C-alpha cells in the first residue's frame, strides 16, 4: 500500500500569506486623508467602537475631510464584533453610497470592517457563511484602511477576522475566517494613537500579542518563515508590555508594543495559532468578555498543557523573555517560561481565572448586556459549562495548529483550571 504524505507530515505543504502595505511610526496617522484620496475614496464609512468623544475620531475625520473625502461615522461596532454589527455596517455602506472603509480602533473595528467588505462584495450574503478557510469568491471588495489604536490583535496586517454568530443565543458561537481576500489595502500604526488606551486594556491587548507570537513559535506547522518574527515579538513584548501599561506616554514602550503586535501578527499569519485562541474564542462566545483578557487567563494554562510536545521551544521562550536559563535543564527552562508568563500576569493585575470575572471586572465590560442580557453577572463554572467550552474549542479553526493533540476529554482539566484554578 502506498504511503500518503499526511501519514508522515501533518502539513507537508505550508502556505505563506501576504501582508498589506503599511505605514508605521510617529505621525503616520497624519497621512490618513492623503492615503484615502490616493486609494480613490470619495465617501468613506469610518467604522469604530466606543472611540467617539475620545478626540481620535474627530481628529481623523477632520484629516480625511481636509482632503475632500466625505466621512460617514459608524460607531456601532461592539467588542467581539457580532454578526449583526457586520450586517448593519454593510447596509449603512450601501445606503450612504460609500466607496471605501476606514476602520479605527483595535481588532473589533478591523474585523467587523473586513466582514462588512465580504458581505458587500457578495451581494449581501450573511456574514456567518464566511467562517472557515477561504470562503469568499469575489476578490473585488471595498478599499480598506485600518488605523490601530491598540497594540493587540494585529488584524491590520493579517488574513484573519473573528465574528460572533448570535443567531442562536442558547448555543453562541464565535468563529474565525482566514481569507486572503480580506487583507486591508493599507495599515496605519502610530504609537501616538495608543497613548489614550486605558491601563487595563493595554495589559489585555499585550497578552493577545504574547499569544500571537508564542503560538506560531510552538505550532504544529513549525513554519520556518514565521519563527524569526515570533521570537522577536516575544522579546519586544517581554521588554515593553509593563512600561507601556504603567507609563502610557512612554513613547519607546508604546512604539515597542506597536511593533510587537504588528510582527506577532505576521508570525501567526502563516505560522498558525492554537488553543490559547480556541479557549479565548469559546469563552467570549458564552460571555462576551474581552478577547485579550481571555488570552491572558488562558495563556499559562495552554503553555503548560503544551509543554510535553515542545519543551525545547518553550525553553527558548524563557530566554527570549529574559529568564536566565544557563543553569537549567531544558525541562526546567520550559517550566520557567510558564512561571515568567504568570509573573507578568500578576504584575499587570490579570485575574487568576475566568470565575473571577463579572460585569464589574473592567471598564466597558459588556457581560450580561445586549444579546447577552440574562446570562448572569458572573461566570458559570459548572462541569456542564466547562464541557461546553471544551467542545466549542474542538471546532475552532485555530485548534489544528496546536502542537499537542487535543480531544474534549484531554482539554477539560485545562479548561477547569482556567475557570476556577489559581497559580
C-alpha positions, 0 to 999 in steps of 0.5 A: 500500500502506498504511503500518503504524505499526511501519514508522515507530515501533518502539513507537508505543504505550508502556505505563506500569506501576504501582508498589506502595505503599511505605514508605521511610526510617529505621525503616520496617522497624519497621512490618513486623508492623503492615503484615502484620496490616493486609494480613490475614496470619495465617501468613506464609512469610518467604522469604530467602537466606543472611540467617539468623544475620545478626540481620535475620531474627530481628529481623523475625520477632520484629516480625511475631510481636509482632503475632500473625502466625505466621512460617514461615522459608524460607531456601532461596532461592539467588542467581539464584533457580532454578526449583526454589527457586520450586517448593519455596517454593510447596509449603512455602506450601501445606503450612504453610497460609500466607496471605501472603509476606514476602520479605527480602533483595535481588532473589533473595528478591523474585523467587523470592517473586513466582514462588512467588505465580504458581505458587500462584495457578495451581494449581501450574503450573511456574514456567518457563511464566511467562517472557515478557510477561504470562503469568499469568491469575489476578490473585488471588495471595498478599499480598506484602511485600518488605523490601530489604536491598540497594540493587540490583535494585529488584524491590520496586517493579517488574513484573519477576522473573528465574528460572533454568530448570535443567531442562536443565543442558547448555543453562541458561537464565535468563529474565525475566517482566514481569507486572503481576500480580506487583507486591508489595502493599507495599515496605519500604526502610530504609537501616538494613537495608543497613548489614550488606551486605558491601563487595563486594556493595554495589559489585555491587548499585550497578552493577545500579542504574547499569544500571537507570537508564542503560538506560531513559535510552538505550532504544529506547522513549525513554519520556518518563515514565521519563527524569526518574527515570533521570537522577536515579538516575544522579546519586544513584548517581554521588554515593553508590555509593563512600561507601556501599561504603567507609563502610557506616554512612554513613547519607546514602550508604546512604539515597542508594543506597536511593533510587537503586535504588528510582527506577532501578527505576521508570525501567526499569519502563516505560522498558525495559532492554537488553543490559547485562541480556541479557549479565548474564542469559546469563552467570549462566545458564552460571555462576551468578555474581552478577547485579550483578557481571555488570552491572558487567563488562558495563556499559562494554562495552554503553555503548560498543557503544551509543554510535553510536545515542545519543551525545547521551544518553550525553553527558548521562550524563557530566554527570549523573555529574559529568564536566565536559563544557563543553569537549567535543564531544558525541562526546567527552562520550559517550566520557567517560561510558564512561571515568567508568563504568570509573573507578568500576569500578576504584575499587570493585575490579570485575574487568576481565572475566568470565575473571577470575572463579572460585569464589574471586572473592567471598564466597558465590560459588556457581560450580561448586556445586549444579546447577552442580557440574562446570562448572569453577572458572573461566570458559570463554572459548572462541569456542564459549562466547562464541557461546553467550552471544551467542545466549542474549542474542538471546532475552532479553526485555530485548534489544528495548529496546536502542537499537542493533540487535543480531544474534549476529554484531554482539554477539560482539566485545562479548561477547569483550571482556567475557570476556577484554578489559581497559580 
